[in-house]
């Protein structure tokens, strides 16, 4: 596309603009269509967060409430990180078919500053309380041999510095790619696609490092004694499939409303379904590999993490994850008709999002009562705190996302790869 003249490219844009799928009423939602939904979701989210705080006060247990909040935060952050990842991948491999679905991945990635805000609140709460979930903050590194060696990394000032770096890198990448995409909508400058591709080349490396160390700091470090070099990849696996299924749900709902006809077809759904299938398998591969290597090496600092999650009822959730997060979606997504049917992949997508939440619960919630005698651990009557914390964060995030979707075009307007995307067909 860069080798054609300016006049030839203008003719291509003219042809794209005349395509029935690019009609204004097909690629824009009616003004204010999602404003009411956005306000309702944000209101519900704020109510959920207030209920979470109330739960901490009623039960005098900030640890439980903060764990519920962290589960919700890690889930929405995973989805937004996935949006950034797929946006960069599509640019980097020059995936022409993805042009009409890329805007929804861009909408996901633009929620990353909000996600970093959620993480900042958690970080402030941890530092203010001296380490509620990040218990290493309250360990004397002078008397604890393990913390003595991990102190150069696990200390409050460096944790804050790393958070600033994480938030800065992710916000920079998301805003830069968003600016290129929306500026191209206005100007039609095809070389902005090249700039986005160059940004994505270095951005993918930065993304890999930030995602891995983010998982180390806010998931793995909940138990400072545990370590696994695969944990960053484990969290990354959750970012990939979760963002795919959210985009499938968004585009499916928009198509039900009579928009995106021809712009996002069953061919695009099929490709997103195939990617979902692949990265569901990838999650299972990483999860099993991590477990297998820790089981095989039998190092107490590593194996204790899994031992605790195989007792006290958590073993039941582990079995649910093995079956529900891998076996069931694997068998369903093997079927080609399911991957091509919007309702089919939407149903699997909702299921996988539920599995994402349960996975984060399984990773985080056992840390609330580590070291407490079984007789003193409360029963399941406090489940509503978990629901309030998770839904509170998720609803605020979804409300902001809905507002962004409703404010602009549903697809890039002048991407040079639009002709390929509009005529996309699958032959396998």
BELMOCOR-V158830 format. One record per backbone hydrogen bond with DSSP energy under -0.5 kcal/mol. CO is the residue of the C=O (numbers start at 1). NH is the residue of the N-H. Records with the same first field share a line. If there is no record, write none. Layout:
# BELMOCOR-V158830
CO: NH / NH
This chain:
# BELMOCOR-V158830
1: 4
5: 9
6: 10
7: 11
8: 12
9: 13
10: 14
11: 15
12: 16
13: 17
14: 18
16: 19
19: 22
20: 23
23: 26 / 27
24: 28
26: 260
27: 410
30: 33
32: 36
34: 38
35: 39
36: 40
37: 41
38: 42
39: 43
40: 44
41: 45
42: 46
43: 47
44: 48
45: 49
46: 50
47: 51
48: 52
49: 53
50: 54
51: 55
52: 56
53: 57
54: 58
55: 59
56: 61
61: 65
62: 66
63: 67
64: 68
65: 69
66: 70
67: 71
68: 72
69: 73
70: 74
71: 75
72: 76
73: 77
74: 78
75: 79
76: 80
77: 81
78: 82
79: 83
80: 84
81: 85
82: 86
83: 87
84: 88
85: 89
86: 90
87: 91
88: 92
89: 93
90: 95
91: 94
94: 96
95: 98
96: 99
97: 100
98: 101 / 102
99: 412
101: 104 / 105
102: 106
103: 107
104: 108
105: 109
106: 110
108: 111
109: 112
111: 115
112: 116
113: 117
114: 118
115: 119
116: 120
117: 121
118: 122
119: 123
120: 124
121: 125
122: 126
123: 127
124: 128
125: 129
126: 130 / 131
127: 130
133: 135
134: 137
135: 138
136: 139
139: 141
140: 143 / 144
143: 145
144: 148
145: 149
146: 150
147: 151
150: 153 / 154
153: 155
155: 159
156: 160
157: 161
158: 162
159: 163
160: 164
161: 165
162: 166
163: 167
164: 168
165: 169
166: 170
167: 171
168: 172
169: 173
170: 174
171: 175
172: 176
173: 177
174: 178
175: 179
176: 180
177: 181
178: 182
179: 183
180: 184
181: 185
182: 186
183: 187
184: 188
188: 190
189: 192
190: 193 / 194
191: 195
192: 196
193: 197
194: 198
195: 199
196: 200
197: 201
198: 202
199: 203
200: 204
201: 205
202: 206
203: 207
204: 208
205: 209
206: 210
207: 211
208: 212
209: 213
210: 214
211: 215
212: 216
213: 217
214: 218
215: 219 / 220
216: 221
219: 222
220: 223
222: 135 / 224
223: 226
228: 231
230: 234
231: 235
232: 236
233: 237
234: 238
235: 239
236: 240
237: 241
238: 242
239: 243
240: 244
241: 245
242: 246
243: 247
244: 248
245: 249
246: 250
247: 251
248: 252
249: 253
250: 254
251: 255
252: 256
253: 257
254: 259
255: 258
260: 264
263: 265
265: 268 / 269
266: 270
267: 271
268: 272
269: 273
270: 274
271: 275
272: 276
273: 277
274: 278
275: 279
276: 280
277: 281
278: 282
279: 283
280: 284
281: 285
282: 286
283: 287
284: 288
285: 289
286: 290
287: 291
288: 292
289: 293
290: 294
291: 295
292: 296
293: 297
294: 298
298: 300
299: 302 / 303
300: 304
302: 305 / 306
303: 307
304: 308
305: 309
307: 310
308: 311
311: 314
313: 316 / 317
314: 318
315: 319
316: 320
317: 321
318: 322
319: 323
320: 324
321: 325
322: 327
323: 328
326: 330
327: 331
328: 332
329: 333
330: 334
332: 335
335: 339
336: 340
337: 341
338: 341 / 345
340: 342
341: 345
342: 346
343: 347
344: 348
345: 349
346: 350
347: 351
348: 352
349: 353
350: 354
351: 355
352: 356
353: 357
354: 358
355: 359
356: 360
357: 361
358: 362
359: 363
360: 364
361: 365 / 366
364: 367
365: 368
366: 369
367: 370
369: 372
373: 376 / 377
374: 377
379: 382
380: 383
382: 385 / 386
383: 387
384: 388
385: 389
386: 390
387: 391
388: 392
389: 393
390: 394
391: 395
392: 396
393: 397
394: 398
395: 399
396: 400
397: 401
398: 402
399: 403
400: 404
401: 405
402: 406
403: 407
404: 407 / 408
405: 408
415: 418
417: 421
418: 422
419: 423
421: 424
